Amino acid sequence: MEEFDATQQSGRILQNGSHIARILALANDDGTFEAQVFVRLTREPELAETYIPVGMYGTEEAAWAAAHERATRALENNEF
């Protein structure tokens, strides 16, 4: 599985064969971070992404780790 780092706004990209997972750790006003995962086939546009909510975390590092773990599981189990 390959991982590509982009800007905070577009997130980080994990790719496993013909599937892509885009992960985000978004800062909230209350100081928490929301982890999000979006998955799709590489040939599909971003509009076709499936959203997978991951949860809220107290630190940015924890949110990134949770998003990465959830995206890895989605890619390995073809959860689309």
C-alpha positions as CSV (number, residue, x, y, z in Angstrom):
1,M,0.0,0.0,0.0
2,E,1.3,3.4,-1.0
3,E,0.7,6.6,0.9
4,F,1.0,10.1,-0.5
5,D,1.0,13.3,1.6
6,A,-0.8,16.3,0.2
7,T,-2.0,19.5,1.9
8,Q,-4.2,19.5,5.0
9,Q,-7.2,20.5,2.9
10,S,-7.0,17.6,0.5
11,G,-5.6,15.1,3.0
12,R,-3.3,12.2,2.6
13,I,-3.9,9.5,0.0
14,L,-3.4,5.7,0.4
15,Q,-3.6,3.5,-2.6
16,N,-4.0,-0.2,-2.8
17,G,-4.2,-1.5,-6.4
18,S,-7.2,0.0,-8.0
19,H,-8.6,1.6,-4.8
20,I,-7.8,5.0,-3.2
21,A,-8.5,6.2,0.3
22,R,-8.2,9.9,1.1
23,I,-7.8,10.6,4.8
24,L,-8.3,13.8,6.8
25,A,-7.8,15.1,10.3
26,L,-9.8,18.3,10.5
27,A,-9.5,20.8,13.4
28,N,-12.6,21.9,15.2
29,D,-13.3,25.1,17.1
30,D,-13.2,23.3,20.4
31,G,-9.7,22.0,19.9
32,T,-10.6,18.5,18.9
33,F,-9.9,16.9,15.6
34,E,-12.3,15.0,13.4
35,A,-10.9,12.0,11.4
36,Q,-12.5,11.2,8.1
37,V,-11.9,8.7,5.3
38,F,-13.1,8.8,1.7
39,V,-12.7,5.7,-0.5
40,R,-13.2,5.1,-4.3
41,L,-11.8,3.3,-7.3
42,T,-8.8,5.0,-8.9
43,R,-10.7,5.4,-12.2
44,E,-13.7,7.2,-10.5
45,P,-13.8,11.0,-9.9
46,E,-13.7,12.3,-6.3
47,L,-17.4,12.9,-6.6
48,A,-17.9,9.1,-6.4
49,E,-16.1,8.8,-3.0
50,T,-17.7,6.9,-0.2
51,Y,-17.5,8.8,3.1
52,I,-16.5,6.8,6.2
53,P,-16.8,8.8,9.5
54,V,-14.0,7.8,11.9
55,G,-14.6,9.9,15.0
56,M,-13.4,12.8,17.1
57,Y,-10.0,12.9,18.8
58,G,-8.2,15.1,21.3
59,T,-5.0,15.5,19.2
60,E,-4.3,15.8,15.6
61,E,-1.8,12.9,15.7
62,A,-4.5,10.6,17.2
63,A,-7.0,11.7,14.4
64,W,-4.4,11.0,11.7
65,A,-3.6,7.6,13.2
66,A,-7.3,6.6,13.5
67,A,-8.0,7.7,9.9
68,H,-5.0,5.8,8.6
69,E,-6.1,2.7,10.5
70,R,-9.7,2.9,9.2
71,A,-8.6,3.6,5.6
72,T,-6.3,0.6,5.7
73,R,-9.1,-1.6,6.9
74,A,-11.4,-0.3,4.2
75,L,-8.9,-0.9,1.5
76,E,-8.0,-4.4,2.7
77,N,-11.7,-5.5,3.1
78,N,-13.0,-3.6,0.0
79,E,-15.4,-1.6,2.1
80,F,-17.0,0.6,-0.5
